[in-house]
Each structure stands twice: as C-alpha cells, then as structure tokens.
Amino acid sequence: MKKLLITGIFLIGFVMQTNAFNIKDCLEYRNTPDLNSKNLLSYIKENNLMDKITEVCSEEICTKLNFPTLEQGIKYFINRNIDILYSKNKEAALEAELKGFKMDKISINTCN
C-alpha cells in the first residue's frame, strides 16, 4: 500500500511539473514600441487580446493582470506606475498622467 501511495505522489508531481513547463511554452512576449498607457486598452481590444493578455510592462515595472476584469488590472498598473514616478520625479509623473507612459512589452497566453 505504501508503494502505491508513493508512486501516486510521484506521478502527481511529475504531471504538475510537466504542466508548468507547458504554461511557459504558451507565453509570447511582444515588444510594443508605439504603445503607451493611454492607448493600451484600445490596443488590446483592437488586436482581440482581451482574454489572452497576462502581463504588461513599462521599463522595469511589470504587473500580472490577475484581476476580475482587464480594465481593473490596467487601471491598477497605470496607477502603480504613476505612484512610483511621483516618488522619483513629480514632473515626469504629471507628464505621464497627462500624456501616458511608454509600454515596453506585453505577455500573451497563446494557448487559449
């Protein structure tokens, strides 16, 4: 009975590890040179990425979009970046609030 239990545990661990590698294979990172925070949501909608986008990045700040709605995740990401900018440079933060800030890359789940 112990051998069966131990074999079952190893089998479950192997399956979970294999699924973790498969999830990494599904991620596509897109560099977005012309994208900024003001047109991010429209870009996502126009490119039919609403249920595929998993993460957005600006400079070194990335946010996984694990929110009830995509709009909430993007709003959180924008506010977080602006708060960080305010702590470093108020003028840059005000400009980012008015004009938006550059988006570096987005992560897309291609397996859905």
Secondary structure, DSSP 4 states (H G I P E B T S, - for coil): -HHHHHHHHHHHHHHHHHHHHHHHHTEEEEE-TT-BTTTHHHHHHHTT-TTTEEEEEETTEEEE--SSSHHHHHHHHHHHHHHHHHHH-HHHHHHHHHH--B--EEEEETT-
